[in-house]
Amino acid sequence: MVIERRAGPVGVLGGGLAGLAAACTLAARGYEVVLFERNDWLGGKAAVLERDGFRFDMGPTILTLPTVLERIFAEAGCGLEGRLELLRLDPQWRSFFEGGGVLDLFAHPERMGAELSAFSPATGLGEAYRRFIEYSARLNRVSRDFFFWKPIESLRDMFDARSSLSLSTLRDVLALKPGRTVSDVIRRQMPEPRVAQMLDHFTQYVGSSPEQSPAVLCGIAHMQTDEGVWYPRGGTAAVPQALANLASELGVEIRLQTEVRRILTQNGRAVGIETGDGERIELAAIVANVDTVRTHEDLLEGPPARAFLRRRSYEAACSGVVLYLGLARRYEHLAHHNFVFSGDPHEEFAAIYRRGEPALDPTCYVCAPSASDPSVAPPGGEALYVLVHTPYLRPHHDWEQMFPAYRRRILDKLSQAAGMDDLESRILVEDKLTPADIHRRYGVLRGAIYGLASHGRWLGAFKPGNRSRDLAGLYFAGGSAHPGPGMPMVLMSGWIAADALDRDRIADRAEARTPCLAGRGSP
């Protein structure tokens, strides 16, 4: 593979999914890239826990929008074949409701409409669901046309002056239902409360309350049903491994266990970094795959940091408690992905997102991957992953003290609502993450799993942009930058940050770029 090199190394701070995506994209376009990662592994939250024959994905477990990954590999003229094996899952998840009732979510709207008609006969749910997916498809199209693959951070960035004058664009803006929330829209279209609760949970991909998030996030439903839910053979950690392999092939220098102490600036520009060991490294530009707020609080100082932190109020998304349970026997009635829903979603969301306290009756996400991939556990066993969303860390939260009682609450919930009566007796291996653990392990804002919250009826979908407004040569990628959290979105953010950097460097040099690899291109 021949790469046309460009002058001056570019630094990528953080080897999470977004950092790896940015590094691969830049290297494929001919840049010398150095990736700095403070841990001894790549992938960030997409890490692995292995113990006594059990293998757990520690972070994300649901992969959607595989076309985002395909686009990143296409930068280097590569496909996914032979690099990453993806298994399509349908049903996409199984829902267990408090008080009874089990409902599978299928990808095809017609199939799902039939399931809903059988779940609640003579209520018109099947047709209501099809209408909702048609509306979601329109929102998804608007997002693709105006929101994705671009370094934006406000409504103004989405529309240029000429397009904003067109009737079709105005219709698209109105389709976003500005001022309405996800919950508003779903409950107008879906009167059955259990089904509405299931559809609400698409916004849990972004760690936010559907009662406080803008209606445009209803587009997530079509993104998932259209492109499907996938399991990477070997677990989601296979994704960063495939990206790391590509980065190495493209000549990216990867420096593990290298902490970045601060970003060096000169004359309003990012010019390098200083490591924890005091080494100063000159860089032509920087992509920070670090929480955007903590980048400005911890790695920058002076006017750029103050300007960013004054610009708006940055609210952390939710955190969570994760249980990793190695079971002697799997539960045959579980799907690969499962949601065990709370009895009262309004009270659950009020506790987590308004009062800042763990919900007394929480929704539990349960991943049971052994049916798809027997290698995750000894024969007949299960590497069970249980996630319960909690508030981001508050000063009075002492999770060392709180965890034992909350663990008991989670296990009781699974027993009562999901038929997992003898769960405790099946456990051979157990580990956990609490919000305090997540805060320490990943260096995120107040233990948030999903970066910044998407709250706000009008502008909640907008995150800090991928190009710094305060410091030339600095770019942002990851769940706390545009377009937000979730595996495909953070991968996309890495590509956007790399593309913005490349475009700016071309403009600075005022010279045409020479294509070097097949499959590379801009939207």
Buried (B, 14 or more C-beta within 10 A) or exposed (E): EEBEEBEEBBBBBBBBBBBBBBBBBBBBBBBBBBBBBBBEBBBBBBBBBEBEBBBBBBBBBBBBBBEBBBBBBBBBEBEBEEBBBBEEBBBBBBBBBBEEBBBBBBBEBEEBBBBBBEBBEEBBBBEBBBBBBEBBBBBBBBBEBBBBBBBBBEBEBBBEEEBEEEEEBEEBBEBBBBEBBBBBBBBEBBEBEBBBBBBBBBBBBBBBBBBBBBBBBBBBBBBBBBBBBBBBEBBBBBBBBBBBEBBEBBEBBBBEEBEBBBBBBEEEBBBBBBBEEEEEBEBBBBBBBBBBBBBBBBBBEEEBBEBBBEEEEBBBBBBBBBBBBBBBEBBEEBBBBBBBBBBBBEBBBBBBBEEBBBBEBBBBBBBBBBBBBEEBBBEEBBBBBBBBBBBBBEEEBEBEEBBEEBBEBBBEBBBBBBBBEEBEEBBBBBBBBBBBBBBEBBBBBBBBBBBBBBBBBEBBBBBBBBBBEBBBBBBBBBBBBBBBBBBBBBBBBBBBBBBBBBBBBBEEEEEEBEEBBEBBEEE
